[in-house]
Amino acid sequence: MRRTLAIVLSAAMILLAGCGDAGNQTSTSAATTAAETAAAETTAAETTGAETSAAEITKAETAEADSASESSDKAEEKEAETTAPANAAAENSAGNLSDEAPAAAVTYPVTVIDQIGREVVIAEEPETLVSGYYISTSLLIALGLKDKLVGIEAKAKSRSIYHLSAPEVIDLPSVGTAKEFDLEGCAALEPDLIVLPAKLKDVIPSLEELDMTVIAVNPEDKALLEEAVTILGTATNTTDRANELLAFHDKKLDPLTEALSGIDAASAPTVYLASNSSLLAVAGPAMYQNSLIEQAAGANAAAEITDDYWADISYEQLLAWDPDYIILAADAEYTVDSVLEDENLKGLKAVASGNVYQFPNAIESWDSPVPSSILGSMWLASVIHPDNYPADNWKQAATEYYETFYGFTPDMENLYSAAE
């Protein structure tokens, strides 16, 4: 989750102050900082702050601890400065870190656990990056790292978000796709860090034999997406930015949930979310897309599906479900009109009422596990609950999001103008 990183960093400070053992490092899914250098540079006053957060000792005990290394007068002068960060660290350890609290800088070497369970040691802050996955590329851009990218996944020219926020990355060397990864081309770029999707795990040993550092990500549900944000924020020393990105999600989800709180789950409209390749391929409850439907106070028409990928169904099955809404993927290869005009679907409620829509595609696919996917839930809520959640809400949020994290103002009047 989004607070995992700060918890790990607080734990490292506790080890430094309480044990004095610079060799002990804490490895979690977020990160583990190396302690030796930090211990040498830590001042006595900083040690006091760490001891306070670890043991929650009283001010009197803090002064006593300080007196071992500094005079009581100096400790009293520092008390006002150290109380606030010490309290913040203690709250963080309990999982209550304020969104406003800055994260500590990453100390290298740092160890992270990637999303296929590998322990990855990053010796120095990466200056050059390769991303073999559009979701990680979008995330790295959001973290402010577009200038460090030296290689990118294939089909970059088809990504509107790159045209809008980082056109310079479009012409970077391609490292291929998940099906045809260019291992030699990737290695030739000599990046400090490579980020790959979990489905490319079989190529990682070959890259490691060439002394390449690789992190695998697998943001296939909300929790995993948040974890991926935290892992990459730690690996690249952009923890503050990562925390801001995660805070944005919560900041927008809370009022969305409140606006839809009066909707009875038993009577929620049923939503059929179709894939990009075919209307007759649907997202079931095990897919990331299901969380978008739930956050928008809808009910997944394909609730009985157990597949963890797009499930192929028949016309008969779709007619039997008879959803209230049919929603097409942002990058669907077919159109709303083709669904409305399909003779096989004329008996559907969604078709008869004209409730067939497509996720906006002019920026990026909000129906996929990208950092901006909360906007997908907000957009969907405005479609299926327009009286409860006006479209202006998500439009304002989208403007705020892309101006803050991608440096451009989206055109809210042209939501389906995909990049050439």
C-alpha positions in Angstrom: 0.0 0.0 0.0 1.0 3.6 -0.3 2.3 3.9 3.2 4.6 0.9 3.0 7.6 2.9 1.9 7.5 5.4 4.8 7.1 2.5 7.3 10.2 0.8 5.9 12.3 4.0 6.1 11.1 4.6 9.8 12.1 1.0 10.6 15.6 1.7 9.3 15.9 4.7 11.5 14.8 2.7 14.5 17.5 0.1 13.9 20.2 2.8 13.6 19.2 4.4 16.9 18.2 1.5 19.0 20.7 -1.2 18.0 23.6 0.8 16.4 23.9 -2.1 14.0 24.6 -0.6 10.6 24.6 -4.0 9.0 21.0 -4.8 9.7 18.7 -3.8 6.8 15.0 -4.3 6.4 13.7 -5.6 3.1 10.0 -5.3 2.3 8.0 -5.0 -0.9 8.6 -1.3 -0.7 12.3 -1.0 0.0 15.2 -1.7 2.4 17.7 1.1 3.0 21.4 0.4 3.7 22.3 1.7 7.1 26.0 2.0 7.4 26.5 5.3 5.7 23.4 6.8 7.3 24.6 5.8 10.8 28.0 7.5 10.3 26.3 10.7 9.3 23.4 10.8 11.7 23.7 13.5 14.3 22.9 13.0 17.9 19.8 15.1 17.6 18.5 12.9 14.7 19.2 9.8 16.7 17.0 11.3 19.5 14.2 11.7 17.0 14.5 8.1 15.8 14.6 6.9 19.4 11.5 8.9 20.2 9.5 7.4 17.2 10.7 3.8 18.0 10.0 3.7 21.7 7.5 6.6 22.1 9.5 7.7 25.2 8.6 10.8 27.2 10.3 14.1 26.8 12.2 13.5 30.0 13.6 10.3 28.7 14.5 12.0 25.5 16.5 14.6 27.3 18.2 11.9 29.3 19.1 10.0 26.1 20.4 13.2 24.5 22.6 14.0 27.5 24.7 11.0 26.7 25.9 12.6 23.5 25.0 16.3 23.8 24.5 18.8 26.5 21.0 19.2 28.0 20.8 22.7 26.8 21.4 21.6 23.2 18.7 18.9 23.6 16.2 21.4 24.8 16.9 23.7 21.9 16.3 20.8 19.5 13.2 19.5 21.2 10.8 21.7 19.4 12.3 20.8 16.0 12.4 17.0 16.6 9.0 16.5 18.3 6.9 16.9 15.1 9.0 14.5 12.8 9.3 12.0 15.7 5.5 12.0 16.1 5.0 11.6 12.4 7.4 8.7 12.3 5.5 7.0 15.2 2.2 7.5 13.4 3.7 6.1 10.3 4.7 3.0 12.1 1.0 2.5 13.1 0.0 3.1 9.5 -1.3 6.6 9.9 1.2 8.7 8.0 -0.1 12.1 6.9 -0.2 12.6 3.2 1.7 15.9 3.8 4.7 14.2 5.5 7.7 14.1 3.3 9.5 10.8 2.8 13.1 10.3 3.7 15.6 10.3 0.9 16.6 6.9 -0.3 20.1 5.7 0.7 21.9 3.5 -1.7 22.5 0.6 -2.0 18.8 -0.1 -1.5 17.0 -3.5 -1.7 13.5 -4.0 -2.9 11.3 -7.0 -3.4 9.9 -6.9 -6.9 6.4 -8.3 -7.8 7.6 -11.8 -8.6 9.3 -12.1 -5.2 12.9 -11.4 -6.2 15.2 -9.5 -3.9 16.8 -6.8 -6.1 19.8 -4.7 -4.8 20.2 -1.3 -6.5 23.7 -0.2 -5.9 23.4 3.5 -6.9 20.6 5.8 -7.9 19.7 4.9 -11.5 20.5 7.6 -14.1 19.4 5.6 -17.1 16.2 3.5 -17.4 14.6 1.1 -19.7 10.9 0.2 -19.5 9.5 -2.7 -21.4 5.9 -2.2 -20.4 3.5 0.7 -21.1 2.1 0.8 -17.6 5.6 1.1 -16.0 6.6 3.7 -18.7 3.5 5.8 -17.8 4.4 5.5 -14.2 8.0 6.5 -14.7 6.9 9.6 -16.5 4.5 10.4 -13.7 7.4 10.1 -11.3 9.2 12.8 -13.2 11.8 10.4 -14.8 11.1 10.8 -18.6 14.6 12.4 -19.1 16.2 9.2 -17.7 14.5 6.8 -20.1 16.8 5.4 -22.8 14.7 2.6 -24.1 11.0 1.9 -24.2 8.4 -0.8 -25.2 7.3 -1.2 -28.8 4.2 0.6 -30.1 5.1 3.8 -28.2 3.8 5.9 -31.1 0.3 4.6 -30.4 0.2 5.9 -26.8 -1.5 9.2 -26.6 -0.1 9.9 -23.1 3.4 9.9 -24.5 2.5 12.4 -27.3 0.9 14.7 -24.7 3.4 14.5 -21.9 6.8 13.2 -23.2 7.0 13.3 -27.0 10.7 12.8 -26.7 10.4 9.2 -25.5 8.4 8.1 -28.6 11.6 7.8 -30.8 13.7 6.1 -28.1 15.0 2.6 -29.1 12.4 -0.1 -28.7 13.1 -3.2 -26.6 10.2 -5.1 -28.1 7.0 -6.5 -26.6 6.1 -9.1 -23.9 5.8 -11.6 -26.8 9.0 -10.6 -28.7 11.3 -9.0 -26.2 14.6 -7.7 -27.7 17.1 -8.9 -25.1 20.2 -7.9 -27.0 18.8 -4.5 -27.9 17.9 -3.9 -24.3 21.4 -4.9 -23.0 23.1 -2.8 -25.7 21.5 0.3 -24.1 23.4 -0.4 -20.9 20.7 1.0 -18.6 21.2 1.3 -14.8 17.8 -0.2 -14.2 15.4 -2.2 -16.4 11.6 -2.4 -15.5 9.8 -5.3 -17.1 6.3 -6.9 -16.8 6.1 -10.0 -14.7 5.2 -12.0 -17.9 8.8 -11.4 -19.1 10.3 -13.1 -16.0 12.0 -15.7 -18.2 14.4 -13.2 -19.7 15.5 -11.8 -16.4 18.2 -14.4 -15.7 19.8 -13.7 -19.1 19.9 -10.0 -18.3 21.4 -10.6 -14.9 24.1 -12.7 -16.5 25.1 -9.4 -18.3 25.1 -7.6 -14.9 21.8 -5.8 -15.7 19.6 -4.8 -12.7 16.0 -5.7 -13.4 12.7 -5.1 -11.5 9.6 -7.0 -12.5 6.2 -5.4 -11.9 2.7 -6.9 -12.0 0.1 -4.2 -11.3 -2.9 -6.4 -12.0 -5.1 -5.2 -9.1 -5.4 -2.0 -7.0 -3.1 -3.3 -4.3 -0.4 -4.4 -6.7 -0.6 -1.1 -8.6 0.0 0.8 -5.4 2.8 -1.6 -4.5 4.4 -1.1 -8.0 4.3 2.7 -7.5 6.0 2.3 -4.1 8.7 -0.1 -5.4 9.6 2.1 -8.4 9.5 5.2 -6.2 12.1 3.6 -3.9 14.2 2.2 -6.6 14.5 5.6 -8.4 14.7 7.9 -5.3 11.3 9.5 -6.1 9.5 8.5 -3.0 7.8 11.9 -2.4 6.4 11.9 -5.9 5.2 8.3 -5.5 3.4 9.2 -2.3 1.8 12.2 -4.0 0.6 9.9 -6.8 -1.0 7.4 -4.3 -2.5 10.2 -2.2 -4.3 11.6 -5.3 -6.1 8.3 -5.7 -7.4 8.4 -2.1 -8.2 12.1 -2.3 -10.5 11.4 -5.3 -11.9 8.1 -4.2 -13.2 9.3 -0.8 -15.6 11.9 -2.2 -16.6 9.5 -5.0 -17.6 6.9 -2.4 -19.5 9.5 -0.4 -21.4 10.7 -3.4 -22.5 7.2 -4.3 -23.1 6.0 -0.7 -26.9 6.2 -1.0 -27.0 3.7 -3.8 -28.2 0.3 -2.7 -25.8 -2.4 -3.8 -28.7 -4.8 -4.5 -30.2 -2.5 -7.0 -26.9 -1.2 -8.6 -27.0 -1.1 -12.4 -25.3 -4.0 -14.0 -22.2 -3.2 -16.2 -20.8 -5.4 -18.9 -17.2 -4.3 -19.5 -15.9 -5.6 -22.9 -12.3 -6.1 -24.0 -10.5 -4.1 -26.7 -10.4 -7.1 -29.1 -14.1 -8.3 -29.0 -17.4 -7.4 -27.6 -17.7 -11.1 -26.6 -14.8 -11.0 -24.2 -15.5 -9.7 -20.8 -13.8 -8.7 -17.5 -14.8 -10.9 -14.6 -14.4 -10.2 -10.8 -10.8 -11.4 -10.8 -9.7 -8.6 -13.2 -8.5 -5.1 -12.3 -11.4 -3.7 -14.3 -13.8 -5.1 -11.8 -12.6 -2.6 -9.2 -13.4 0.2 -11.5 -17.0 -1.0 -11.7 -17.3 -1.5 -7.9 -15.8 2.0 -7.2 -18.5 3.4 -9.5 -21.2 1.7 -7.6 -22.0 -0.7 -10.4 -22.5 -4.5 -10.4 -20.4 -6.6 -12.7 -22.7 -8.4 -15.1 -20.1 -11.1 -15.5 -19.9 -11.8 -11.7 -20.0 -15.6 -12.3 -16.8 -15.6 -14.4 -13.8 -17.0 -12.7 -11.1 -16.3 -15.3 -8.4 -13.9 -14.4 -8.1 -12.6 -17.9 -10.7 -11.6 -20.6 -13.2 -14.4 -20.8 -14.8 -15.3 -24.1 -18.5 -15.8 -24.0 -21.3 -16.3 -26.5 -24.2 -14.0 -27.7 -26.5 -16.3 -25.8 -24.6 -15.6 -22.6 -24.6 -11.9 -23.1 -28.4 -11.9 -23.8 -29.0 -14.0 -20.7 -27.1 -11.4 -18.5 -29.0 -8.6 -20.2 -26.8 -5.8 -18.6 -28.1 -2.3 -18.0 -24.9 -0.8 -19.5 -22.3 -2.0 -22.0 -18.9 -0.3 -21.7 -16.2 -0.8 -24.3 -12.5 -0.7 -23.5 -10.7 2.6 -24.3 -8.7 1.0 -27.1 -11.5 -1.1 -28.5 -11.1 -2.3 -32.1 -14.8 -1.9 -32.7 -17.2 1.0 -32.0 -20.3 1.9 -30.0 -22.2 2.2 -33.3 -21.3 -1.4 -34.3 -22.7 -2.7 -31.0 -25.9 -0.6 -31.3 -26.4 -1.8 -34.9 -25.7 -5.5 -34.1 -28.9 -7.5 -35.0 -28.0 -10.1 -32.4 -28.2 -7.6 -29.6 -31.4 -5.8 -30.3 -33.1 -7.5 -27.3 -30.6 -6.1 -24.8 -31.7 -3.4 -22.3 -28.4 -1.6 -22.8 -28.8 -1.5 -26.6 -32.5 -0.6 -26.5 -31.9 2.3 -24.1 -28.7 3.5 -25.9 -26.6 2.7 -22.8 -23.5 1.7 -24.7 -20.4 3.7 -24.1 -16.6 3.6 -24.6 -14.0 4.7 -22.1 -12.3 7.9 -23.2 -9.1 7.2 -25.2 -7.6 10.6 -26.1 -5.2 10.5 -23.2 -4.7 6.9 -21.9 -6.7 3.8 -21.1 -8.4 4.5 -17.8 -9.8 1.0 -17.8 -6.3 -0.5 -17.4 -4.1 -0.6 -14.3 -2.4 2.7 -14.9 -1.8 5.3 -12.1 -4.7 7.4 -13.4 -7.3 4.6 -13.3 -9.2 6.3 -10.5 -10.4 8.6 -13.3 -11.9 5.6 -15.0 -14.1 4.9 -12.0 -15.1 8.6 -11.8 -15.9 8.7 -15.5 -18.0 5.5 -15.2 -19.8 6.8 -12.2 -20.9 9.8 -14.1 -22.2 7.5 -16.9 -24.2 5.1 -14.7 -25.1 7.6 -11.9 -25.3 11.0 -13.6 -27.7 12.4 -10.9 -25.3 11.4 -8.1 -22.0 12.2 -9.8 -21.8 14.9 -12.4 -19.3 14.7 -15.2 -17.7 18.0 -14.2 -16.3 16.1 -11.2 -14.0 13.8 -13.1 -13.2 16.4 -15.7 -11.8 18.7 -13.0 -10.0 15.8 -11.5 -8.4 14.8 -14.8 -7.2 18.4 -15.4 -5.6 18.4 -11.9 -4.0 15.0 -12.4 -2.4 15.6 -15.7 -1.3 19.1 -14.9 0.3 17.9 -11.7 2.0 14.7 -12.8 2.4 15.0 -16.6 2.7 18.7 -17.2 -0.1 19.3 -19.7 -3.7 20.4 -19.6 -6.0 17.8 -21.2 -8.7 18.8 -23.7 -11.9 17.7 -22.0 -13.9 18.5 -25.1 -12.1 16.0 -27.3 -12.0 12.8 -25.3 -11.9 10.4 -28.3 -9.2 12.1 -30.4 -6.5 9.5 -30.2 -3.0 10.4 -31.3 -2.1 9.9 -34.9 
